[in-house]
Amino acid sequence: MKIGDLVQISDPYKPLCADPEVIGIIVGESSVLKTDHGQRQKRVPYYRIMFKNDYVWLYRSNIQPFVENRTKNDLDNIAG
């Protein structure tokens, strides 16, 4: 995933959200060192996402790409 991609909360975490169908946009990316149970450290991607008027940082496992099947006619209607 990259800056500018549309995302939504991944399926396992949707029941925890007030608005599980909300769509956000990735506005920043970083990585953090995460330690597993074996005390090994590795870099994990961390994304800054704007949902409505709020910014949140989420791990890759918490989000999924927003995929919506649209036809050319739908896109024409959106464009005006």
N, CA, C and O atoms as a GROMACS GRO file, in nm:
protein
  320
    1MET      N    1   0.084  -0.118   0.000
    1MET     CA    2   0.000   0.000   0.000
    1MET      C    3   0.089   0.124   0.000
    1MET      O    4   0.204   0.121   0.044
    2LYS      N    5   0.031   0.233  -0.051
    2LYS     CA    6   0.110   0.355  -0.062
    2LYS      C    7   0.023   0.477  -0.032
    2LYS      O    8  -0.100   0.466  -0.021
    3ILE      N    9   0.085   0.590  -0.018
    3ILE     CA   10   0.014   0.714   0.007
    3ILE      C   11  -0.084   0.739  -0.108
    3ILE      O   12  -0.049   0.726  -0.225
    4GLY      N   13  -0.206   0.775  -0.072
    4GLY     CA   14  -0.310   0.801  -0.169
    4GLY      C   15  -0.407   0.687  -0.189
    4GLY      O   16  -0.513   0.706  -0.249
    5ASP      N   17  -0.374   0.568  -0.141
    5ASP     CA   18  -0.463   0.453  -0.155
    5ASP      C   19  -0.583   0.466  -0.062
    5ASP      O   20  -0.570   0.514   0.051
    6LEU      N   21  -0.700   0.423  -0.110
    6LEU     CA   22  -0.818   0.416  -0.026
    6LEU      C   23  -0.818   0.285   0.050
    6LEU      O   24  -0.787   0.180  -0.007
    7VAL      N   25  -0.851   0.290   0.179
    7VAL     CA   26  -0.850   0.171   0.263
    7VAL      C   27  -0.973   0.171   0.354
    7VAL      O   28  -1.040   0.272   0.371
    8GLN      N   29  -0.999   0.055   0.410
    8GLN     CA   30  -1.101   0.042   0.513
    8GLN      C   31  -1.049  -0.055   0.618
    8GLN      O   32  -0.949  -0.124   0.596
    9ILE      N   33  -1.117  -0.060   0.731
    9ILE     CA   34  -1.076  -0.147   0.840
    9ILE      C   35  -1.088  -0.293   0.793
    9ILE      O   36  -1.187  -0.330   0.729
   10SER      N   37  -0.988  -0.376   0.824
   10SER     CA   38  -0.991  -0.515   0.780
   10SER      C   39  -1.101  -0.592   0.854
   10SER      O   40  -1.141  -0.556   0.964
   11ASP      N   41  -1.148  -0.698   0.791
   11ASP     CA   42  -1.264  -0.773   0.839
   11ASP      C   43  -1.256  -0.817   0.986
   11ASP      O   44  -1.356  -0.803   1.057
   12PRO      N   45  -1.144  -0.870   1.035
   12PRO     CA   46  -1.143  -0.915   1.175
   12PRO      C   47  -1.166  -0.802   1.276
   12PRO      O   48  -1.207  -0.827   1.389
   13TYR      N   49  -1.139  -0.676   1.236
   13TYR     CA   50  -1.150  -0.564   1.330
   13TYR      C   51  -1.278  -0.482   1.313
   13TYR      O   52  -1.304  -0.392   1.392
   14LYS      N   53  -1.358  -0.513   1.210
   14LYS     CA   54  -1.482  -0.437   1.185
   14LYS      C   55  -1.578  -0.439   1.304
   14LYS      O   56  -1.639  -0.336   1.333
   15PRO      N   57  -1.596  -0.553   1.374
   15PRO     CA   58  -1.689  -0.552   1.488
   15PRO      C   59  -1.648  -0.457   1.600
   15PRO      O   60  -1.730  -0.421   1.684
   16LEU      N   61  -1.522  -0.416   1.603
   16LEU     CA   62  -1.473  -0.326   1.708
   16LEU      C   63  -1.495  -0.178   1.674
   16LEU      O   64  -1.470  -0.092   1.759
   17CYS      N   65  -1.540  -0.149   1.553
   17CYS     CA   66  -1.552  -0.010   1.507
   17CYS      C   67  -1.694   0.042   1.518
   17CYS      O   68  -1.791  -0.032   1.500
   18ALA      N   69  -1.705   0.172   1.547
   18ALA     CA   70  -1.836   0.236   1.550
   18ALA      C   71  -1.896   0.244   1.410
   18ALA      O   72  -2.016   0.227   1.393
   19ASP      N   73  -1.811   0.270   1.309
   19ASP     CA   74  -1.855   0.278   1.170
   19ASP      C   75  -1.765   0.187   1.087
   19ASP      O   76  -1.668   0.234   1.028
   20PRO      N   77  -1.795   0.056   1.083
   20PRO     CA   78  -1.704  -0.039   1.019
   20PRO      C   79  -1.688  -0.022   0.868
   20PRO      O   80  -1.592  -0.074   0.811
   21GLU      N   81  -1.779   0.047   0.803
   21GLU     CA   82  -1.772   0.063   0.658
   21GLU      C   83  -1.706   0.194   0.616
   21GLU      O   84  -1.706   0.227   0.497
   22VAL      N   85  -1.652   0.268   0.711
   22VAL     CA   86  -1.589   0.396   0.679
   22VAL      C   87  -1.467   0.374   0.588
   22VAL      O   88  -1.394   0.276   0.603
   23ILE      N   89  -1.448   0.465   0.495
   23ILE     CA   90  -1.336   0.457   0.401
   23ILE      C   91  -1.238   0.568   0.435
   23ILE      O   92  -1.278   0.681   0.462
   24GLY      N   93  -1.109   0.535   0.432
   24GLY     CA   94  -1.006   0.634   0.461
   24GLY      C   95  -0.904   0.640   0.349
   24GLY      O   96  -0.907   0.560   0.256
   25ILE      N   97  -0.813   0.736   0.361
   25ILE     CA   98  -0.706   0.751   0.262
   25ILE      C   99  -0.573   0.755   0.336
   25ILE      O  100  -0.560   0.821   0.439
   26ILE      N  101  -0.473   0.684   0.283
   26ILE     CA  102  -0.340   0.683   0.343
   26ILE      C  103  -0.273   0.815   0.313
   26ILE      O  104  -0.258   0.854   0.196
   27VAL      N  105  -0.231   0.886   0.418
   27VAL     CA  106  -0.166   1.016   0.401
   27VAL      C  107  -0.021   1.015   0.449
   27VAL      O  108   0.052   1.113   0.429
   28GLY      N  109   0.022   0.907   0.510
   28GLY     CA  110   0.160   0.898   0.556
   28GLY      C  111   0.198   0.753   0.583
   28GLY      O  112   0.112   0.667   0.602
   29GLU      N  113   0.329   0.729   0.583
   29GLU     CA  114   0.378   0.593   0.605
   29GLU      C  115   0.506   0.600   0.686
   29GLU      O  116   0.588   0.690   0.667
   30SER      N  117   0.522   0.506   0.775
   30SER     CA  118   0.642   0.496   0.855
   30SER      C  119   0.663   0.348   0.887
   30SER      O  120   0.591   0.262   0.835
   31SER      N  121   0.758   0.320   0.970
   31SER     CA  122   0.775   0.183   1.019
   31SER      C  123   0.820   0.190   1.164
   31SER      O  124   0.883   0.287   1.208
   32VAL      N  125   0.787   0.088   1.236
   32VAL     CA  126   0.823   0.080   1.377
   32VAL      C  127   0.892  -0.053   1.401
   32VAL      O  128   0.871  -0.150   1.328
   33LEU      N  129   0.975  -0.057   1.503
   33LEU     CA  130   1.037  -0.184   1.544
   33LEU      C  131   0.940  -0.256   1.635
   33LEU      O  132   0.897  -0.202   1.737
   34LYS      N  133   0.905  -0.377   1.598
   34LYS     CA  134   0.812  -0.455   1.677
   34LYS      C  135   0.885  -0.580   1.725
   34LYS      O  136   0.955  -0.645   1.648
   35THR      N  137   0.867  -0.613   1.852
   35THR     CA  138   0.933  -0.728   1.911
   35THR      C  139   0.834  -0.842   1.923
   35THR      O  140   0.724  -0.824   1.975
   36ASP      N  141   0.873  -0.960   1.874
   36ASP     CA  142   0.784  -1.075   1.887
   36ASP      C  143   0.815  -1.149   2.017
   36ASP      O  144   0.900  -1.106   2.095
   37HIS      N  145   0.748  -1.258   2.040
   37HIS     CA  146   0.764  -1.332   2.166
   37HIS      C  147   0.903  -1.392   2.182
   37HIS      O  148   0.946  -1.419   2.294
   38GLY      N  149   0.973  -1.412   2.071
   38GLY     CA  150   1.109  -1.464   2.077
   38GLY      C  151   1.212  -1.353   2.095
   38GLY      O  152   1.332  -1.377   2.082
   39GLN      N  153   1.165  -1.232   2.126
   39GLN     CA  154   1.249  -1.114   2.148
   39GLN      C  155   1.326  -1.070   2.024
   39GLN      O  156   1.425  -0.997   2.035
   40ARG      N  157   1.281  -1.112   1.906
   40ARG     CA  158   1.340  -1.063   1.783
   40ARG      C  159   1.268  -0.936   1.741
   40ARG      O  160   1.147  -0.923   1.760
   41GLN      N  161   1.342  -0.845   1.683
   41GLN     CA  162   1.282  -0.720   1.637
   41GLN      C  163   1.280  -0.717   1.485
   41GLN      O  164   1.373  -0.764   1.419
   42LYS      N  165   1.173  -0.662   1.431
   42LYS     CA  166   1.167  -0.642   1.288
   42LYS      C  167   1.087  -0.515   1.260
   42LYS      O  168   1.004  -0.474   1.340
   43ARG      N  169   1.114  -0.454   1.145
   43ARG     CA  170   1.042  -0.332   1.105
   43ARG      C  171   0.908  -0.370   1.046
   43ARG      O  172   0.897  -0.457   0.961
   44VAL      N  173   0.804  -0.302   1.094
   44VAL     CA  174   0.668  -0.327   1.050
   44VAL      C  175   0.611  -0.197   0.996
   44VAL      O  176   0.624  -0.093   1.060
   45PRO      N  177   0.547  -0.200   0.877
   45PRO     CA  178   0.488  -0.077   0.823
   45PRO      C  179   0.372  -0.027   0.910
   45PRO      O  180   0.296  -0.105   0.966
   46TYR      N  181   0.363   0.103   0.918
   46TYR     CA  182   0.266   0.172   1.001
   46TYR      C  183   0.211   0.285   0.915
   46TYR      O  184   0.289   0.364   0.862
   47TYR      N  185   0.080   0.296   0.900
   47TYR     CA  186   0.021   0.392   0.807
   47TYR      C  187  -0.061   0.498   0.880
   47TYR      O  188  -0.138   0.467   0.971
   48ARG      N  189  -0.045   0.622   0.838
   48ARG     CA  190  -0.128   0.731   0.889
   48ARG      C  191  -0.246   0.744   0.792
   48ARG      O  192  -0.227   0.763   0.672
   49ILE      N  193  -0.366   0.733   0.846
   49ILE     CA  194  -0.485   0.729   0.762
   49ILE      C  195  -0.583   0.836   0.809
   49ILE      O  196  -0.604   0.855   0.929
   50MET      N  197  -0.644   0.904   0.712
   50MET     CA  198  -0.746   1.002   0.745
   50MET      C  199  -0.882   0.936   0.722
   50MET      O  200  -0.916   0.900   0.609
   51PHE      N  201  -0.957   0.922   0.830
   51PHE     CA  202  -1.096   0.876   0.826
   51PHE      C  203  -1.183   0.994   0.864
   51PHE      O  204  -1.174   1.044   0.977
   52LYS      N  205  -1.267   1.040   0.772
   52LYS     CA  206  -1.351   1.157   0.794
   52LYS      C  207  -1.262   1.274   0.835
   52LYS      O  208  -1.182   1.320   0.754
   53ASN      N  209  -1.273   1.324   0.958
   53ASN     CA  210  -1.191   1.437   1.002
   53ASN      C  211  -1.082   1.397   1.101
   53ASN      O  212  -1.024   1.484   1.166
   54ASP      N  213  -1.054   1.269   1.114
   54ASP     CA  214  -0.957   1.220   1.211
   54ASP      C  215  -0.841   1.150   1.143
   54ASP      O  216  -0.857   1.085   1.040
   55TYR      N  217  -0.723   1.165   1.202
   55TYR     CA  218  -0.605   1.093   1.157
   55TYR      C  219  -0.572   0.985   1.259
   55TYR      O  220  -0.574   1.010   1.380
   56VAL      N  221  -0.543   0.865   1.211
   56VAL     CA  222  -0.503   0.756   1.299
   56VAL      C  223  -0.384   0.684   1.238
   56VAL      O  224  -0.366   0.684   1.117
   57TRP      N  225  -0.303   0.621   1.323
   57TRP     CA  226  -0.193   0.536   1.278
   57TRP      C  227  -0.236   0.393   1.299
   57TRP      O  228  -0.278   0.356   1.409
   58LEU      N  229  -0.226   0.311   1.194
   58LEU     CA  230  -0.266   0.171   1.202
   58LEU      C  231  -0.162   0.082   1.135
   58LEU      O  232  -0.095   0.122   1.040
   59TYR      N  233  -0.150  -0.040   1.187
   59TYR     CA  234  -0.064  -0.139   1.125
   59TYR      C  235  -0.129  -0.192   0.998
   59TYR      O  236  -0.250  -0.178   0.979
   60ARG      N  237  -0.050  -0.252   0.912
   60ARG     CA  238  -0.098  -0.310   0.787
   60ARG      C  239  -0.204  -0.416   0.813
   60ARG      O  240  -0.298  -0.430   0.735
   61SER      N  241  -0.191  -0.491   0.921
   61SER     CA  242  -0.287  -0.596   0.951
   61SER      C  243  -0.425  -0.542   0.990
   61SER      O  244  -0.523  -0.616   0.986
   62ASN      N  245  -0.433  -0.415   1.026
   62ASN     CA  246  -0.560  -0.354   1.067
   62ASN      C  247  -0.640  -0.296   0.952
   62ASN      O  248  -0.756  -0.259   0.970
   63ILE      N  249  -0.579  -0.286   0.834
   63ILE     CA  250  -0.647  -0.224   0.721
   63ILE      C  251  -0.641  -0.315   0.598
   63ILE      O  252  -0.558  -0.404   0.589
   64GLN      N  253  -0.731  -0.288   0.505
   64GLN     CA  254  -0.732  -0.360   0.378
   64GLN      C  255  -0.764  -0.259   0.269
   64GLN      O  256  -0.831  -0.159   0.294
   65PRO      N  257  -0.716  -0.285   0.148
   65PRO     CA  258  -0.747  -0.193   0.038
   65PRO      C  259  -0.898  -0.186   0.014
   65PRO      O  260  -0.968  -0.286   0.027
   66PHE      N  261  -0.945  -0.068  -0.019
   66PHE     CA  262  -1.086  -0.052  -0.052
   66PHE      C  263  -1.104  -0.093  -0.197
   66PHE      O  264  -1.044  -0.034  -0.287
   67VAL      N  265  -1.186  -0.194  -0.219
   67VAL     CA  266  -1.210  -0.244  -0.354
   67VAL      C  267  -1.360  -0.236  -0.379
   67VAL      O  268  -1.440  -0.292  -0.305
   68GLU      N  269  -1.394  -0.166  -0.485
   68GLU     CA  270  -1.534  -0.158  -0.524
   68GLU      C  271  -1.539  -0.176  -0.675
   68GLU      O  272  -1.471  -0.105  -0.749
   69ASN      N  273  -1.619  -0.268  -0.719
   69ASN     CA  274  -1.631  -0.292  -0.862
   69ASN      C  275  -1.726  -0.188  -0.922
   69ASN      O  276  -1.845  -0.188  -0.893
   70ARG      N  277  -1.672  -0.102  -1.004
   70ARG     CA  278  -1.752   0.001  -1.069
   70ARG      C  279  -1.743  -0.017  -1.219
   70ARG      O  280  -1.641  -0.059  -1.272
   71THR      N  281  -1.851   0.015  -1.285
   71THR     CA  282  -1.850   0.010  -1.431
   71THR      C  283  -1.815   0.147  -1.484
   71THR      O  284  -1.816   0.245  -1.410
   72LYS      N  285  -1.783   0.156  -1.612
   72LYS     CA  286  -1.749   0.284  -1.673
   72LYS      C  287  -1.865   0.382  -1.657
   72LYS      O  288  -1.842   0.500  -1.635
   73ASN      N  289  -1.989   0.334  -1.667
   73ASN     CA  290  -2.106   0.420  -1.652
   73ASN      C  291  -2.109   0.482  -1.512
   73ASN      O  292  -2.139   0.601  -1.497
   74ASP      N  293  -2.080   0.402  -1.408
   74ASP     CA  294  -2.077   0.456  -1.272
   74ASP      C  295  -1.974   0.568  -1.260
   74ASP      O  296  -2.000   0.672  -1.200
   75LEU      N  297  -1.856   0.546  -1.318
   75LEU     CA  298  -1.751   0.648  -1.310
   75LEU      C  299  -1.792   0.774  -1.386
   75LEU      O  300  -1.760   0.885  -1.342
   76ASP      N  301  -1.862   0.760  -1.499
   76ASP     CA  302  -1.911   0.876  -1.571
   76ASP      C  303  -2.010   0.956  -1.487
   76ASP      O  304  -2.009   1.079  -1.489
   77ASN      N  305  -2.096   0.886  -1.414
   77ASN     CA  306  -2.194   0.954  -1.329
   77ASN      C  307  -2.128   1.030  -1.215
   77ASN      O  308  -2.174   1.137  -1.177
   78ILE      N  309  -2.019   0.975  -1.161
   78ILE     CA  310  -1.947   1.043  -1.053
   78ILE      C  311  -1.880   1.170  -1.106
   78ILE      O  312  -1.881   1.273  -1.039
   79ALA      N  313  -1.822   1.161  -1.224
   79ALA     CA  314  -1.750   1.274  -1.281
   79ALA      C  315  -1.845   1.386  -1.322
   79ALA      O  316  -1.802   1.501  -1.336
   80GLY      N  317  -1.970   1.358  -1.342
   80GLY     CA  318  -2.065   1.462  -1.377
   80GLY      C  319  -2.105   1.455  -1.513
   80GLY      O  320  -2.185   1.537  -1.558
   0.00000   0.00000   0.00000
